[in-house]
Amino acid sequence: MQIDIQARSFKLTRSLRKYAEGKLKASLSSCQDRLRRVVIRLSDINGPRGGADKLCHIQVVLPGMPDVIIEDTENDMYAAINKATDRANTVVNRKLSKKKLQARHSQPLRRHLTA
């Protein structure tokens, strides 16, 4: 799984980068071998004015399926990352399970012939 972390409207610190990457890897550990790429965009929408303006946007690229897009806005960037990665885990696992179930149901039935 390729991870791309970007910051918009502020300088991305090493500790924030490590935190976001670690949280993402932990959240998607059960399915990371089935993911192509994950892009995390962190933004400070209002700049120094404050408020609930820390945005974590996550795009998960799944092979043969539409991308999963998750966004969360909080007062604190770490809280935004926590909530967004937790939701990404839920949505990605649900989509992968659904795809696996659909693939199982689309296979033709095999009949065993006894001689």
Backbone bond lengths (Angstrom), bond angles and torsions (degrees), N, CA, C in turn:
res aa  C-N    CA-C-N  psi(-1)  N-CA   C-N-CA  omega(-1)  CA-C   N-CA-C  phi
1 M - - - 1.446 - - 1.529 107.90 -
2 Q 1.303 114.90 123.57 1.461 121.08 177.65 1.532 108.36 -89.94
3 I 1.324 116.73 131.47 1.457 121.59 -179.43 1.523 109.25 -117.22
4 D 1.321 115.58 128.31 1.461 122.10 178.55 1.529 107.39 -122.42
5 I 1.329 116.84 117.88 1.463 121.52 -178.97 1.525 108.37 -112.62
6 Q 1.328 115.99 125.45 1.459 121.96 -177.93 1.523 109.58 -125.86
7 A 1.325 116.11 147.93 1.466 121.66 175.39 1.516 108.66 -118.71
8 R 1.313 114.86 138.36 1.462 120.81 177.19 1.523 107.99 -124.63
9 S 1.289 116.48 133.77 1.466 124.21 176.83 1.525 113.70 75.32
10 F 1.318 118.80 7.32 1.459 121.36 174.84 1.524 109.08 -162.14
11 K 1.341 115.16 164.36 1.463 120.71 179.15 1.524 109.38 -84.93
12 L 1.319 116.15 127.94 1.454 122.13 179.94 1.525 109.49 -80.36
13 T 1.325 116.19 118.48 1.462 120.28 179.71 1.533 109.39 -82.06
14 R 1.310 115.11 159.22 1.458 120.62 179.30 1.538 110.74 -62.18
15 S 1.337 116.30 -40.95 1.469 119.55 -178.58 1.531 111.42 -66.31
16 L 1.334 118.07 -39.08 1.462 120.80 178.33 1.526 110.27 -67.40
17 R 1.335 117.33 -39.85 1.468 121.59 177.55 1.534 110.16 -61.39
18 K 1.337 116.39 -47.45 1.469 120.57 -179.80 1.526 110.78 -62.87
19 Y 1.327 116.46 -40.76 1.457 120.54 -179.81 1.529 110.54 -63.11
20 A 1.336 116.87 -49.27 1.464 121.09 -178.56 1.530 110.68 -61.38
21 E 1.315 116.91 -44.19 1.468 120.72 -179.71 1.533 111.00 -65.21
22 G 1.322 116.95 -44.55 1.459 120.77 179.55 1.518 112.46 -63.77
23 K 1.325 116.20 -43.83 1.463 120.88 179.71 1.525 110.50 -64.30
24 L 1.335 116.88 -40.90 1.456 120.68 179.36 1.529 111.05 -65.45
25 K 1.320 116.91 -45.88 1.466 120.55 179.43 1.526 111.11 -61.35
26 A 1.329 116.79 -41.55 1.464 120.46 178.94 1.532 111.07 -65.42
27 S 1.326 116.73 -41.91 1.461 120.86 -177.87 1.523 112.70 -68.64
28 L 1.323 116.83 -35.94 1.467 120.58 -176.13 1.525 112.94 -106.24
29 S 1.329 117.42 17.41 1.464 120.75 -175.34 1.523 112.82 -60.92
30 S 1.315 118.07 -33.30 1.459 120.53 -177.12 1.521 113.29 -71.25
31 C 1.327 117.79 -17.15 1.466 119.92 -176.44 1.521 113.02 -133.10
32 Q 1.329 118.35 11.69 1.460 119.51 -173.12 1.529 113.41 -64.05
33 D 1.334 118.59 -23.90 1.460 120.13 177.89 1.526 112.01 -72.50
34 R 1.337 117.98 -15.11 1.467 121.86 178.56 1.522 112.98 -100.28
35 L 1.331 117.61 2.65 1.460 121.68 -178.68 1.517 109.65 -103.86
36 R 1.307 116.58 139.35 1.458 120.57 178.19 1.519 111.35 -83.86
37 R 1.330 114.91 -53.36 1.460 119.64 -171.22 1.520 109.42 -153.07
38 V 1.328 114.91 145.73 1.462 120.90 174.64 1.530 107.65 -130.34
39 V 1.310 116.12 129.07 1.464 121.89 177.58 1.520 107.76 -114.13
40 I 1.331 115.64 127.35 1.462 121.43 175.39 1.523 107.11 -114.24
41 R 1.331 116.18 124.10 1.462 121.22 175.67 1.522 107.66 -114.76
42 L 1.312 115.52 119.88 1.455 121.83 179.26 1.522 108.51 -105.70
43 S 1.324 116.57 131.39 1.464 120.54 -177.47 1.520 111.23 -135.74
44 D 1.324 114.65 146.68 1.459 121.96 171.40 1.528 104.95 -109.05
45 I 1.314 115.96 96.65 1.462 121.77 -169.72 1.524 112.76 -63.25
46 N 1.338 118.42 -48.01 1.466 122.42 -176.06 1.520 113.95 -92.63
47 G 1.317 117.30 -2.72 1.459 119.67 -178.07 1.518 111.18 66.36
48 P 1.321 118.27 -139.32 1.465 121.01 -175.23 1.533 114.69 -72.79
49 R 1.312 118.73 -6.61 1.463 120.75 -179.20 1.520 112.73 -68.57
50 G 1.320 118.26 -21.45 1.466 121.89 177.03 1.507 113.50 83.39
51 G 1.313 114.56 -165.79 1.461 120.75 -178.11 1.522 110.87 96.60
52 A 1.338 115.36 -177.26 1.461 121.11 178.53 1.521 107.90 -77.31
53 D 1.324 115.50 77.72 1.458 119.58 -171.19 1.526 113.89 -130.82
54 K 1.325 117.03 13.26 1.469 119.91 178.58 1.522 107.54 -93.29
55 L 1.317 116.59 113.74 1.458 122.67 -173.80 1.519 111.04 -107.19
56 C 1.326 116.38 131.06 1.456 122.93 172.38 1.524 107.07 -117.00
57 H 1.324 116.24 114.76 1.468 123.94 -179.74 1.524 106.54 -110.68
58 I 1.319 117.45 123.25 1.465 121.95 179.78 1.515 109.24 -119.70
59 Q 1.322 115.86 129.72 1.461 122.63 175.62 1.528 107.43 -119.24
60 V 1.331 116.34 118.76 1.454 121.73 179.54 1.522 107.81 -108.16
61 V 1.333 116.65 121.68 1.458 122.17 179.72 1.522 108.45 -92.91
62 L 1.335 115.28 115.49 1.453 122.04 179.69 1.527 109.31 -106.01
63 P 1.329 118.41 135.84 1.462 120.02 -179.80 1.532 111.79 -66.78
64 G 1.325 116.00 127.65 1.459 121.47 176.49 1.513 115.25 72.30
65 M 1.328 117.14 14.04 1.464 121.52 -178.85 1.527 109.02 -140.02
66 P 1.347 116.39 160.07 1.470 118.04 174.67 1.535 110.80 -63.90
67 D 1.323 115.95 150.95 1.459 121.05 177.59 1.524 110.38 -63.70
68 V 1.313 115.54 149.68 1.462 121.71 173.26 1.524 106.76 -97.53
69 I 1.328 116.81 126.91 1.461 122.68 179.56 1.528 108.02 -118.01
70 I 1.321 115.26 125.62 1.460 121.84 179.18 1.525 107.57 -127.67
71 E 1.337 116.67 136.30 1.468 121.31 174.51 1.521 109.24 -133.75
72 D 1.323 114.33 142.94 1.460 119.71 174.50 1.520 108.56 -144.78
73 T 1.326 115.86 137.55 1.462 122.34 179.15 1.520 108.72 -120.22
74 E 1.324 115.89 130.19 1.459 121.80 -178.04 1.532 109.65 -141.63
75 N 1.337 116.40 174.88 1.466 121.90 174.54 1.519 111.53 -72.02
76 D 1.321 116.46 -29.12 1.454 123.18 -174.56 1.523 109.38 -121.03
77 M 1.334 117.68 135.32 1.458 120.97 -177.89 1.525 111.65 -63.66
78 Y 1.319 117.20 -38.24 1.464 120.44 179.54 1.528 110.82 -63.34
79 A 1.319 117.10 -39.39 1.469 121.23 177.51 1.525 110.47 -66.10
80 A 1.324 117.17 -40.01 1.470 121.07 177.96 1.532 110.38 -62.91
81 I 1.331 116.94 -41.95 1.466 121.24 178.30 1.529 109.92 -64.23
82 N 1.329 117.29 -44.28 1.468 121.11 179.67 1.525 111.64 -57.73
83 K 1.315 116.16 -51.79 1.461 119.99 -177.14 1.526 111.81 -66.07
84 A 1.325 117.24 -42.43 1.463 120.36 -178.35 1.529 111.69 -66.67
85 T 1.334 118.01 -42.02 1.468 119.49 -179.98 1.527 111.01 -69.04
86 D 1.324 118.05 -36.20 1.467 120.54 176.74 1.535 110.58 -63.82
87 R 1.319 116.67 -43.81 1.472 120.33 177.92 1.520 111.08 -66.50
88 A 1.342 117.59 -37.93 1.469 120.70 177.76 1.520 109.98 -60.50
89 N 1.323 116.89 -42.88 1.460 121.25 178.06 1.529 110.67 -57.52
90 T 1.315 116.69 -48.47 1.465 121.45 -178.61 1.523 111.61 -61.27
91 V 1.328 116.91 -49.34 1.461 121.36 -175.28 1.532 111.16 -68.98
92 V 1.315 117.70 -44.59 1.469 120.77 -178.53 1.526 110.36 -63.69
93 N 1.324 117.71 -46.14 1.464 119.57 179.63 1.524 111.78 -63.56
94 R 1.322 117.27 -37.45 1.466 120.82 177.68 1.528 110.55 -63.83
95 K 1.333 116.89 -44.99 1.465 120.12 -179.25 1.528 111.55 -66.02
96 L 1.322 117.26 -42.10 1.462 120.26 179.47 1.525 111.27 -65.99
97 S 1.321 117.81 -38.53 1.467 121.40 177.52 1.522 110.56 -65.20
98 K 1.320 116.07 -41.29 1.462 120.89 179.45 1.524 110.47 -64.52
99 K 1.325 117.07 -41.63 1.462 120.55 179.08 1.533 110.28 -64.78
100 K 1.323 116.85 -41.11 1.460 121.19 179.48 1.530 110.20 -63.89
101 L 1.325 117.17 -41.57 1.451 121.80 178.69 1.522 111.24 -65.00
102 Q 1.331 116.89 -42.00 1.462 120.82 178.64 1.523 110.81 -64.60
103 A 1.320 117.36 -39.36 1.465 120.96 178.88 1.527 110.01 -64.91
104 R 1.311 116.53 -38.84 1.469 121.13 179.60 1.528 110.65 -64.65
105 H 1.336 116.89 -40.21 1.459 120.75 -178.29 1.520 112.92 -77.25
106 S 1.311 117.73 -20.55 1.463 120.07 -178.88 1.525 112.51 -85.66
107 Q 1.328 117.98 -10.10 1.455 120.27 178.65 1.520 109.17 -75.38
108 P 1.353 116.52 140.20 1.468 119.01 179.50 1.533 110.66 -67.54
109 L 1.308 114.76 149.10 1.459 119.34 178.07 1.510 109.79 -71.17
110 R 1.304 115.19 139.80 1.465 119.88 177.60 1.532 107.58 -102.69
111 R 1.274 114.74 130.02 1.456 119.51 178.44 1.517 108.83 -104.82
112 H 1.261 114.14 134.71 1.451 120.00 178.78 1.527 108.44 -94.97
113 L 1.291 114.12 123.24 1.463 119.24 178.35 1.519 108.79 -96.05
114 T 1.278 115.48 133.49 1.465 119.58 176.21 1.514 108.74 -104.69
115 A 1.277 115.29 140.20 1.460 119.12 -178.06 1.494 112.45 -99.59
